[in-house]
Amino acid sequence: MSLLVGLTGSMGSGKTRAASLFRQLGAYTLDADAVCLALVKPREPAWREIVERFGNEILQADETLNRTELAKIVFTDPAKKRALESILHPRVFMEEQKFYNDIRSRQPDALVIIDAALLIESGNHKEMDKVIVVSCGQDEQIRRLLARGGWSREDIEKRLRSQMKVEDKIKLADYVIHNDGSLENLATQVESVFHELKNFA
């Protein structure tokens, strides 16, 4: 049988790298953030709703969303964060289900992984057969995020505070991957989880 797996973790935890390793091993992966990017292209229905709700000041000169400015707004105002999520989450869920249905129609024993930062906060983890949480210490998260550039330490800490605590995510996980160490250590853990999931599938 096919298996639908949710992969999540706080920003800077390394979940995207873990998703890449799962893909290299043969899993099908879908990045929820990439789905969001497609949904908010100029003139798309979600784009129109977001502009109507938040105003033209969140647009760049080419009419694409200024995601940095939008993030600063929603991560300091819980009501606005919920408003944005109510526009995006149902559409993202629909695209994820389409992706899964398409894959399993062609490969009945497929392992399909949804890489989603807000998997648990959105409630979408309940639709998954299994849930994986990638975790690491907050100091390491901040170090990685600062290295990427684009955010100040204050902005990063504000965003981390607005997210669900990793300890609470772990309570809902079937598997936990600890990513404080080397890439080799991460790869070893991913490979172990991959083989367990393939046994289920």
MARMARFI-48131 format. One record per residue: residue number from 0; residue in one letter; x, y, z of N, C-alpha, C in turn. Coordinates in steps of 0.1 Angstrom, whole numbers, padded with zeros to 4 digits, always signed. Example, Ala and Ser with C-alpha at 12.3 -4.5 7.8 and 13.67 -1.06 7.14 Angstrom:
<sites>
0,A,+0132,-0057,+0078,+0123,-0045,+0078,+0132,-0033,+0078
1,S,+0128,-0022,+0071,+0137,-0011,+0071,+0129,+0000,+0079
</sites>
This chain:
<sites>
0,M,+0008,-0012,+0000,+0000,+0000,+0000,+0009,+0012,+0000
1,S,+0003,+0024,-0004,+0011,+0036,-0004,+0010,+0042,+0010
2,L,+0019,+0051,+0013,+0020,+0057,+0026,+0022,+0072,+0024
3,L,+0013,+0080,+0031,+0014,+0095,+0031,+0020,+0099,+0045
4,V,+0032,+0106,+0044,+0039,+0109,+0056,+0041,+0124,+0056
5,G,+0039,+0130,+0068,+0042,+0144,+0070,+0055,+0146,+0077
6,L,+0063,+0155,+0071,+0076,+0158,+0076,+0076,+0173,+0081
7,T,+0079,+0176,+0093,+0079,+0189,+0098,+0090,+0192,+0108
8,G,+0091,+0205,+0112,+0101,+0209,+0121,+0101,+0224,+0121
9,S,+0106,+0230,+0131,+0107,+0245,+0132,+0117,+0250,+0121
10,M,+0116,+0263,+0118,+0125,+0269,+0109,+0140,+0267,+0114
11,G,+0149,+0264,+0105,+0163,+0262,+0108,+0166,+0248,+0114
12,S,+0156,+0239,+0114,+0158,+0226,+0120,+0164,+0217,+0111
13,G,+0163,+0219,+0097,+0169,+0211,+0087,+0159,+0201,+0081
14,K,+0146,+0204,+0082,+0136,+0195,+0076,+0137,+0194,+0061
15,T,+0141,+0206,+0055,+0142,+0206,+0040,+0153,+0197,+0035
16,R,+0164,+0197,+0043,+0176,+0189,+0040,+0172,+0174,+0042
17,A,+0164,+0171,+0053,+0160,+0158,+0055,+0151,+0153,+0044
18,A,+0142,+0162,+0039,+0133,+0159,+0027,+0141,+0155,+0015
19,S,+0152,+0163,+0013,+0161,+0160,+0001,+0167,+0146,+0003
20,L,+0171,+0142,+0015,+0177,+0129,+0017,+0167,+0118,+0015
21,F,+0154,+0120,+0019,+0144,+0110,+0017,+0141,+0109,+0002
22,R,+0142,+0120,-0006,+0140,+0119,-0020,+0151,+0112,-0027
23,Q,+0163,+0114,-0022,+0174,+0106,-0028,+0173,+0091,-0026
24,L,+0166,+0087,-0015,+0164,+0073,-0012,+0153,+0067,-0020
25,G,+0145,+0075,-0026,+0134,+0070,-0035,+0120,+0074,-0031
26,A,+0119,+0083,-0020,+0105,+0088,-0017,+0101,+0099,-0026
27,Y,+0088,+0101,-0028,+0083,+0112,-0035,+0080,+0123,-0025
28,T,+0085,+0135,-0028,+0083,+0146,-0018,+0077,+0158,-0024
29,L,+0069,+0165,-0016,+0062,+0177,-0020,+0065,+0188,-0009
30,D,+0070,+0199,-0014,+0073,+0210,-0005,+0061,+0220,-0004
31,A,+0055,+0220,+0008,+0043,+0229,+0009,+0046,+0243,+0007
32,D,+0058,+0248,+0010,+0062,+0261,+0007,+0062,+0264,-0008
33,A,+0067,+0255,-0016,+0067,+0256,-0030,+0052,+0257,-0036
34,V,+0044,+0249,-0030,+0029,+0249,-0033,+0024,+0263,-0031
35,C,+0027,+0269,-0019,+0022,+0282,-0015,+0027,+0293,-0026
36,L,+0040,+0292,-0030,+0046,+0301,-0039,+0038,+0301,-0052
37,A,+0034,+0289,-0057,+0026,+0288,-0069,+0012,+0294,-0067
38,L,+0006,+0292,-0055,-0007,+0297,-0053,-0008,+0312,-0052
39,V,+0003,+0318,-0049,+0002,+0333,-0047,+0009,+0341,-0058
40,K,+0010,+0334,-0070,+0015,+0342,-0081,+0005,+0353,-0085
41,P,+0009,+0364,-0090,+0000,+0375,-0093,-0012,+0371,-0101
42,R,-0024,+0375,-0097,-0037,+0373,-0103,-0043,+0359,-0100
43,E,-0036,+0351,-0093,-0042,+0338,-0088,-0052,+0341,-0077
44,P,-0062,+0333,-0075,-0073,+0336,-0065,-0067,+0338,-0051
45,A,-0058,+0330,-0047,-0052,+0333,-0033,-0045,+0346,-0033
46,W,-0038,+0350,-0043,-0031,+0363,-0044,-0041,+0374,-0042
47,R,-0052,+0373,-0049,-0063,+0383,-0049,-0068,+0385,-0035
48,E,-0071,+0373,-0028,-0076,+0374,-0014,-0066,+0380,-0005
49,I,-0054,+0377,-0006,-0043,+0382,+0003,-0042,+0397,+0001
50,V,-0042,+0402,-0011,-0041,+0416,-0014,-0053,+0423,-0009
51,E,-0064,+0417,-0010,-0077,+0423,-0005,-0076,+0425,+0010
52,R,-0070,+0415,+0017,-0070,+0414,+0031,-0059,+0423,+0037
53,F,-0047,+0423,+0030,-0036,+0430,+0036,-0032,+0443,+0029
54,G,-0037,+0446,+0017,-0035,+0458,+0010,-0023,+0458,+0001
55,N,-0023,+0468,-0008,-0013,+0468,-0019,+0002,+0470,-0014
56,E,+0003,+0475,-0001,+0016,+0477,+0004,+0025,+0465,+0006
57,I,+0018,+0453,+0005,+0026,+0441,+0006,+0031,+0436,-0008
58,L,+0028,+0444,-0018,+0032,+0440,-0031,+0046,+0447,-0035
59,Q,+0054,+0440,-0043,+0066,+0445,-0049,+0062,+0452,-0062
60,A,+0072,+0458,-0069,+0069,+0465,-0081,+0063,+0456,-0092
61,D,+0067,+0444,-0092,+0062,+0435,-0102,+0049,+0427,-0098
62,E,+0043,+0432,-0087,+0030,+0427,-0082,+0032,+0414,-0075
63,T,+0044,+0408,-0074,+0045,+0396,-0065,+0045,+0401,-0051
64,L,+0041,+0391,-0042,+0041,+0394,-0028,+0055,+0396,-0022
65,N,+0056,+0406,-0014,+0068,+0408,-0006,+0067,+0399,+0006
66,R,+0072,+0387,+0005,+0070,+0377,+0015,+0076,+0381,+0028
67,T,+0087,+0388,+0028,+0094,+0393,+0040,+0085,+0402,+0048
68,E,+0080,+0412,+0041,+0071,+0422,+0047,+0058,+0415,+0052
69,L,+0053,+0406,+0045,+0041,+0399,+0049,+0044,+0391,+0061
70,A,+0055,+0384,+0062,+0059,+0376,+0073,+0060,+0385,+0086
71,K,+0066,+0397,+0084,+0068,+0406,+0096,+0054,+0410,+0101
72,I,+0044,+0411,+0092,+0031,+0415,+0097,+0024,+0404,+0104
73,V,+0024,+0392,+0098,+0017,+0381,+0104,+0023,+0375,+0117
74,F,+0036,+0376,+0118,+0043,+0370,+0129,+0043,+0379,+0141
75,T,+0037,+0391,+0140,+0035,+0400,+0151,+0021,+0402,+0154
76,D,+0012,+0396,+0147,-0003,+0397,+0149,-0010,+0384,+0146
77,P,-0013,+0377,+0157,-0019,+0364,+0156,-0032,+0364,+0148
78,A,-0040,+0374,+0148,-0052,+0375,+0141,-0049,+0375,+0126
79,K,-0039,+0383,+0122,-0036,+0384,+0108,-0029,+0371,+0103
80,K,-0022,+0364,+0112,-0016,+0351,+0108,-0027,+0341,+0105
81,R,-0037,+0341,+0114,-0048,+0332,+0112,-0056,+0335,+0099
82,A,-0057,+0348,+0096,-0064,+0352,+0083,-0056,+0347,+0071
83,L,-0043,+0349,+0071,-0035,+0344,+0060,-0036,+0329,+0059
84,E,-0035,+0322,+0070,-0036,+0307,+0070,-0050,+0302,+0065
85,S,-0060,+0310,+0068,-0074,+0306,+0063,-0075,+0307,+0048
86,I,-0067,+0316,+0042,-0067,+0317,+0027,-0058,+0306,+0021
87,L,-0047,+0303,+0027,-0037,+0294,+0021,-0039,+0279,+0024
88,H,-0042,+0276,+0037,-0042,+0262,+0041,-0051,+0253,+0033
89,P,-0064,+0257,+0031,-0073,+0248,+0024,-0068,+0245,+0010
90,R,-0062,+0255,+0003,-0057,+0253,-0010,-0045,+0244,-0011
91,V,-0036,+0246,-0001,-0024,+0238,+0000,-0028,+0223,+0002
92,F,-0038,+0221,+0011,-0042,+0207,+0014,-0047,+0200,+0002
93,M,-0055,+0208,-0006,-0061,+0203,-0018,-0050,+0199,-0028
94,E,-0039,+0207,-0030,-0028,+0204,-0039,-0020,+0192,-0034
95,E,-0019,+0191,-0021,-0011,+0179,-0016,-0019,+0166,-0018
96,Q,-0032,+0167,-0017,-0040,+0155,-0019,-0040,+0151,-0034
97,K,-0040,+0161,-0043,-0039,+0158,-0057,-0026,+0151,-0060
98,F,-0015,+0156,-0054,-0002,+0151,-0057,-0001,+0136,-0052
99,Y,-0007,+0134,-0040,-0006,+0120,-0034,-0015,+0111,-0043
100,N,-0027,+0115,-0047,-0035,+0106,-0055,-0029,+0103,-0068
101,D,-0023,+0113,-0074,-0016,+0111,-0087,-0005,+0100,-0086
102,I,+0004,+0102,-0075,+0015,+0092,-0073,+0010,+0078,-0071
103,R,+0001,+0077,-0062,-0003,+0063,-0058,-0012,+0056,-0069
104,S,-0018,+0064,-0078,-0025,+0058,-0089,-0015,+0051,-0098
105,R,-0003,+0057,-0099,+0008,+0051,-0108,+0017,+0041,-0100
106,Q,+0018,+0043,-0087,+0027,+0034,-0079,+0020,+0031,-0066
107,P,+0013,+0020,-0065,+0005,+0017,-0054,+0012,+0015,-0041
108,D,+0026,+0013,-0041,+0033,+0011,-0029,+0042,+0023,-0026
109,A,+0039,+0035,-0032,+0047,+0047,-0031,+0048,+0052,-0017
110,L,+0060,+0058,-0013,+0061,+0065,-0001,+0061,+0080,-0005
111,V,+0051,+0087,+0000,+0050,+0101,-0004,+0051,+0110,+0009
112,I,+0060,+0119,+0008,+0063,+0128,+0020,+0060,+0142,+0017
113,I,+0052,+0148,+0026,+0048,+0162,+0025,+0057,+0170,+0035
114,D,+0065,+0179,+0030,+0074,+0187,+0037,+0067,+0200,+0041
115,A,+0063,+0201,+0053,+0054,+0213,+0057,+0058,+0218,+0071
116,A,+0062,+0231,+0071,+0065,+0237,+0084,+0053,+0237,+0094
117,L,+0041,+0239,+0088,+0029,+0241,+0097,+0020,+0229,+0097
118,L,+0026,+0217,+0094,+0019,+0205,+0093,+0010,+0203,+0105
119,I,+0015,+0204,+0117,+0008,+0202,+0129,-0001,+0213,+0133
120,E,+0004,+0226,+0132,-0004,+0237,+0136,-0016,+0238,+0127
121,S,-0015,+0234,+0115,-0027,+0235,+0106,-0037,+0224,+0108
122,G,-0033,+0214,+0115,-0042,+0202,+0117,-0040,+0192,+0106
123,N,-0032,+0194,+0097,-0030,+0185,+0085,-0023,+0172,+0089
124,H,-0017,+0172,+0100,-0010,+0160,+0105,-0020,+0148,+0107
125,K,-0033,+0152,+0109,-0043,+0142,+0111,-0046,+0134,+0099
126,E,-0043,+0140,+0087,-0045,+0133,+0074,-0033,+0124,+0070
127,M,-0023,+0124,+0078,-0011,+0116,+0074,-0011,+0102,+0081
128,D,-0005,+0093,+0074,-0004,+0080,+0080,+0007,+0079,+0091
129,K,+0018,+0087,+0089,+0029,+0088,+0098,+0033,+0103,+0098
130,V,+0039,+0107,+0110,+0045,+0120,+0111,+0059,+0120,+0116
131,I,+0068,+0127,+0109,+0082,+0128,+0113,+0085,+0143,+0117
132,V,+0091,+0144,+0129,+0095,+0158,+0133,+0111,+0158,+0133
133,V,+0116,+0168,+0127,+0130,+0171,+0127,+0133,+0182,+0137
134,S,+0142,+0179,+0147,+0144,+0189,+0158,+0159,+0192,+0159
135,C,+0161,+0204,+0164,+0175,+0207,+0169,+0174,+0218,+0179
136,G,+0185,+0221,+0186,+0185,+0231,+0197,+0183,+0245,+0191
137,Q,+0177,+0254,+0199,+0174,+0267,+0194,+0186,+0275,+0190
138,D,+0197,+0274,+0198,+0209,+0281,+0194,+0214,+0277,+0180
139,E,+0213,+0264,+0177,+0217,+0260,+0164,+0208,+0265,+0153
140,Q,+0195,+0265,+0156,+0185,+0271,+0147,+0188,+0285,+0143
141,I,+0191,+0293,+0154,+0194,+0307,+0152,+0207,+0309,+0144
142,R,+0217,+0301,+0147,+0230,+0302,+0140,+0227,+0299,+0125
143,R,+0220,+0289,+0121,+0217,+0285,+0107,+0209,+0296,+0100
144,L,+0199,+0302,+0107,+0191,+0312,+0101,+0199,+0325,+0099
145,L,+0207,+0328,+0108,+0215,+0340,+0106,+0225,+0339,+0095
146,A,+0230,+0326,+0093,+0239,+0323,+0082,+0233,+0325,+0068
147,R,+0220,+0322,+0068,+0212,+0324,+0055,+0211,+0338,+0051
148,G,+0211,+0347,+0061,+0209,+0362,+0058,+0195,+0365,+0056
149,G,+0192,+0378,+0056,+0179,+0383,+0054,+0171,+0386,+0066
150,W,+0175,+0380,+0078,+0167,+0382,+0090,+0177,+0386,+0101
151,S,+0173,+0395,+0110,+0180,+0399,+0122,+0178,+0389,+0132
152,R,+0186,+0388,+0143,+0184,+0379,+0154,+0170,+0382,+0160
153,E,+0167,+0395,+0162,+0154,+0398,+0168,+0142,+0393,+0160
154,D,+0143,+0394,+0146,+0132,+0389,+0138,+0131,+0374,+0139
155,I,+0143,+0367,+0139,+0143,+0352,+0140,+0137,+0348,+0154
156,E,+0141,+0354,+0164,+0136,+0350,+0178,+0121,+0353,+0179
157,K,+0116,+0364,+0172,+0102,+0367,+0172,+0094,+0356,+0165
158,R,+0100,+0351,+0153,+0093,+0341,+0145,+0093,+0328,+0153
159,L,+0104,+0325,+0159,+0105,+0312,+0167,+0095,+0312,+0178
160,R,+0094,+0323,+0185,+0084,+0324,+0196,+0070,+0322,+0191
161,S,+0067,+0326,+0179,+0053,+0325,+0173,+0050,+0311,+0169
162,Q,+0060,+0302,+0168,+0058,+0289,+0163,+0055,+0279,+0175
163,M,+0049,+0268,+0171,+0046,+0258,+0181,+0059,+0253,+0187
164,K,+0060,+0250,+0200,+0072,+0245,+0205,+0075,+0231,+0200
165,V,+0088,+0228,+0197,+0092,+0215,+0191,+0088,+0204,+0201
166,E,+0089,+0207,+0214,+0085,+0196,+0224,+0071,+0192,+0222
167,D,+0062,+0201,+0218,+0048,+0198,+0216,+0046,+0191,+0203
168,K,+0054,+0194,+0193,+0054,+0187,+0180,+0058,+0172,+0182
169,I,+0068,+0170,+0190,+0074,+0157,+0192,+0064,+0148,+0198
170,K,+0055,+0153,+0207,+0044,+0145,+0213,+0035,+0139,+0203
171,L,+0034,+0145,+0191,+0025,+0140,+0180,+0033,+0132,+0169
172,A,+0046,+0130,+0171,+0054,+0124,+0161,+0054,+0109,+0162
173,D,+0055,+0102,+0151,+0058,+0088,+0151,+0073,+0086,+0150
174,Y,+0080,+0095,+0144,+0095,+0095,+0144,+0101,+0108,+0147
175,V,+0112,+0109,+0154,+0119,+0121,+0156,+0133,+0120,+0151
176,I,+0137,+0129,+0143,+0151,+0130,+0137,+0158,+0142,+0144
177,H,+0169,+0139,+0151,+0176,+0149,+0158,+0188,+0154,+0149
178,N,+0187,+0167,+0146,+0196,+0173,+0136,+0205,+0183,+0142
179,D,+0212,+0180,+0153,+0222,+0189,+0159,+0236,+0186,+0155
180,G,+0238,+0175,+0148,+0251,+0170,+0145,+0255,+0172,+0130
181,S,+0262,+0162,+0125,+0267,+0163,+0111,+0257,+0159,+0101
182,L,+0259,+0162,+0088,+0251,+0158,+0077,+0251,+0142,+0077
183,E,+0262,+0136,+0080,+0263,+0122,+0080,+0254,+0116,+0090
184,N,+0253,+0122,+0102,+0244,+0117,+0112,+0230,+0119,+0108
185,L,+0227,+0130,+0102,+0213,+0132,+0097,+0209,+0121,+0087
186,A,+0219,+0119,+0077,+0216,+0109,+0067,+0214,+0095,+0072
187,T,+0221,+0092,+0083,+0219,+0078,+0089,+0205,+0077,+0095
188,Q,+0201,+0087,+0102,+0188,+0087,+0108,+0177,+0086,+0097
189,V,+0178,+0095,+0087,+0168,+0095,+0076,+0168,+0081,+0069
190,E,+0179,+0075,+0067,+0179,+0062,+0061,+0172,+0051,+0069
191,S,+0174,+0052,+0082,+0167,+0043,+0092,+0152,+0044,+0091
192,V,+0148,+0057,+0092,+0133,+0059,+0091,+0127,+0055,+0078
193,F,+0135,+0058,+0067,+0130,+0055,+0054,+0127,+0040,+0052
194,H,+0137,+0032,+0057,+0135,+0017,+0056,+0123,+0012,+0065
195,E,+0121,+0018,+0076,+0109,+0015,+0084,+0096,+0018,+0077
196,L,+0096,+0030,+0071,+0084,+0034,+0064,+0082,+0025,+0051
197,K,+0092,+0022,+0044,+0091,+0013,+0033,+0085,-0001,+0037
198,N,+0089,-0005,+0049,+0083,-0018,+0054,+0068,-0017,+0056
199,F,+0063,-0005,+0060,+0049,-0003,+0062,+0042,-0003,+0048
200,A,+0049,+0004,+0039,+0043,+0006,+0025,+0044,-0007,+0017
</sites>
